[in-house]
C-alpha cells in the first residue's frame, strides 16, 4: 500500500495485566507503520495494576467500574482519529502481517465495511470460530465451515479481530450498548449487511486468541453468553424463527438451565430497550 490510512486500535481491558502486555508487544511488532496507528486502551476499573504498566504513548480511558465490552468500545471509537477502527481483545496475539493485510483488503472496495481474519486458539493451529454464516433458526452460532483458506464474504466477524470502516458507523451507529458482553460484534455485522456493506473473511490475516473471558464455563460466563445470545435473537430473528429457536434452546441446554433462566429474566426486564434496537434494525432493512 502506497498510502497507509490511520488505524485506531481499540482494546477494552479489565484486570489483565499479563495478557494485555503480551497483546501490546505483539501489536508493536506488526509491520504496519507505527506512525499510522493509535492504540486506545479502555480500562473497565482494573484493580490489578494493569494500567500502571502501560506505555505512556498509548491513549488511556479510565472507567471507575466495569461498563461492559460494547460501551468500552464505543468510548474508544469516540476518542479515535483513524479512518479504520481495529477492535480486538486483551488476550490476542497477532501475526506481523495481520493489520496490513486487513487494511489492504478493506482499501480494495469501499463497500467493505468490516474485515475479519483467521483466528486460531492460542499456541495452536486449531481454528477458533471458523464458521462464516449464522443460522437464525438455531441461534447465532456460526456454521458453514468450508472455505477456511479463501477470501470470501461472511455473516459475522468476531471482536477479537475486527477491522471496521469508521465512515460506515456514521450510517449504522456504534456498538449496541444493550450488549454488555457477547453478541455486540455479531449485531454490528448484521446491521452493516442490512445497510449494504460487505463483511469479509481474509485468511491471510492471522491472530491467536486465548479466550480468557469464556474459556471457563462458570455460571457468570454462561450467563453472559446466553444473555447476549437471547438478546441478539430478539433483535434480529423473525417471529417464526424465535418460536422455533427458544423451545429447542431450552431443550438442548438443560444442563445450563440456571444461567439460561437468569438470562431470560434479564432479557424480559430489559425488553423495552431491546425492542428499541429491533425497531432501529428494521429501519436499516428498509
JONOR-V332155 format. One record per backbone hydrogen bond with DSSP energy under -0.5 kcal/mol. NH is the residue of the N-H (numbers start at 1). CO is the residue of the C=O. E is the energy in kcal/mol with one decimal. If there is no record, write none. Layout:
# JONOR-V332155
nh | co | e
NH | CO | E
NH | CO | E
This chain:
# JONOR-V332155
nh | co | e
4 | 2 | -0.6
5 | 3 | -0.7
7 | 36 | -2.4
8 | 84 | -2.9
9 | 7 | -0.6
9 | 38 | -3.4
10 | 8 | -0.6
10 | 86 | -2.3
11 | 9 | -0.5
11 | 40 | -2.6
12 | 88 | -0.6
13 | 42 | -2.5
20 | 16 | -2.8
21 | 17 | -1.9
22 | 18 | -1.7
23 | 19 | -2.4
24 | 20 | -2.8
25 | 21 | -2.5
26 | 22 | -1.9
27 | 23 | -2.3
28 | 24 | -2.6
29 | 25 | -0.8
29 | 26 | -0.6
30 | 27 | -1.5
31 | 96 | -2.8
36 | 33 | -1.8
37 | 34 | -1.3
38 | 7 | -2.1
40 | 9 | -3.5
40 | 38 | -0.5
41 | 39 | -0.6
41 | 59 | -3.0
42 | 11 | -2.1
42 | 40 | -0.5
43 | 41 | -0.7
43 | 61 | -2.9
44 | 13 | -3.0
44 | 42 | -0.6
45 | 43 | -0.8
45 | 63 | -0.7
53 | 49 | -0.9
53 | 50 | -1.0
54 | 51 | -0.9
58 | 55 | -1.4
59 | 39 | -2.7
61 | 41 | -2.9
62 | 60 | -0.5
63 | 43 | -2.4
63 | 61 | -0.5
67 | 65 | -0.9
69 | 180 | -2.7
70 | 179 | -0.7
70 | 180 | -0.7
72 | 68 | -1.6
73 | 69 | -2.4
74 | 70 | -2.2
75 | 71 | -1.9
76 | 72 | -2.1
77 | 73 | -2.6
78 | 74 | -2.4
79 | 75 | -1.2
80 | 77 | -1.2
83 | 6 | -2.1
84 | 6 | -1.6
85 | 164 | -2.7
86 | 8 | -3.2
86 | 84 | -0.5
87 | 85 | -0.7
87 | 162 | -2.9
88 | 10 | -1.7
89 | 160 | -0.5
92 | 89 | -0.7
93 | 208 | -2.8
95 | 206 | -2.4
98 | 95 | -1.9
101 | 97 | -2.3
102 | 98 | -2.2
103 | 99 | -2.5
104 | 100 | -2.1
105 | 101 | -2.0
106 | 102 | -2.2
107 | 103 | -2.6
108 | 104 | -0.6
108 | 105 | -1.0
109 | 106 | -1.0
112 | 109 | -1.9
113 | 111 | -0.7
113 | 198 | -2.2
114 | 198 | -1.7
115 | 163 | -2.3
116 | 200 | -2.9
117 | 161 | -0.5
118 | 202 | -0.6
118 | 205 | -2.9
119 | 117 | -0.5
120 | 118 | -0.5
120 | 207 | -2.8
121 | 126 | -2.5
122 | 209 | -1.9
124 | 121 | -1.3
127 | 125 | -0.6
128 | 119 | -3.2
132 | 143 | -2.0
132 | 144 | -0.9
133 | 143 | -1.9
135 | 141 | -0.8
136 | 134 | -0.8
138 | 135 | -0.9
139 | 135 | -1.2
143 | 133 | -2.5
150 | 147 | -1.1
152 | 201 | -1.5
154 | 199 | -2.8
155 | 132 | -3.7
161 | 158 | -1.9
162 | 87 | -1.8
163 | 115 | -2.9
164 | 85 | -3.3
164 | 162 | -0.6
165 | 113 | -2.8
166 | 83 | -2.0
166 | 164 | -0.6
168 | 165 | -1.0
169 | 165 | -0.8
169 | 166 | -0.8
170 | 166 | -0.7
170 | 167 | -0.6
171 | 168 | -1.8
172 | 168 | -1.8
173 | 169 | -2.2
177 | 175 | -0.7
179 | 176 | -1.9
180 | 178 | -1.0
187 | 183 | -2.4
188 | 184 | -1.9
189 | 185 | -2.0
190 | 186 | -2.4
191 | 187 | -2.3
192 | 188 | -2.2
193 | 189 | -2.2
194 | 190 | -2.3
195 | 191 | -1.5
196 | 193 | -1.7
197 | 192 | -2.5
198 | 111 | -3.4
200 | 114 | -2.7
200 | 198 | -0.6
201 | 152 | -3.2
202 | 116 | -2.6
205 | 202 | -1.7
206 | 204 | -0.7
207 | 118 | -2.3
208 | 93 | -3.0
209 | 120 | -2.9
210 | 91 | -2.4
214 | 211 | -0.6
215 | 211 | -1.8
217 | 215 | -0.6
218 | 216 | -2.3
222 | 218 | -2.3
223 | 219 | -2.6
224 | 220 | -2.3
225 | 221 | -2.1
226 | 222 | -2.6
227 | 223 | -2.7
228 | 224 | -2.1
229 | 225 | -2.5
230 | 226 | -2.9
231 | 227 | -1.8
232 | 228 | -2.6
233 | 229 | -2.1
234 | 230 | -2.4
235 | 231 | -1.9
236 | 232 | -2.4
237 | 233 | -2.6
242 | 238 | -2.4
243 | 239 | -2.5
244 | 240 | -1.9
245 | 241 | -2.7
246 | 242 | -2.1
247 | 243 | -0.6
248 | 244 | -1.0
249 | 245 | -2.8
250 | 246 | -2.4
251 | 247 | -1.6
252 | 248 | -2.7
253 | 249 | -1.4
254 | 251 | -0.7
256 | 253 | -1.7
257 | 254 | -1.5
260 | 256 | -2.2
261 | 257 | -2.7
262 | 258 | -2.1
263 | 259 | -2.1
264 | 260 | -2.4
265 | 261 | -2.4
266 | 262 | -2.4
267 | 263 | -2.3
268 | 264 | -2.2
269 | 265 | -2.4
270 | 266 | -1.7
271 | 268 | -1.2
274 | 270 | -1.8
275 | 271 | -2.8
276 | 272 | -1.7
277 | 273 | -1.8
278 | 274 | -2.4
279 | 275 | -2.3
280 | 276 | -1.9
281 | 277 | -2.2
282 | 278 | -2.3
283 | 279 | -1.5
284 | 280 | -1.7
285 | 281 | -1.6
286 | 282 | -0.7
286 | 283 | -0.6
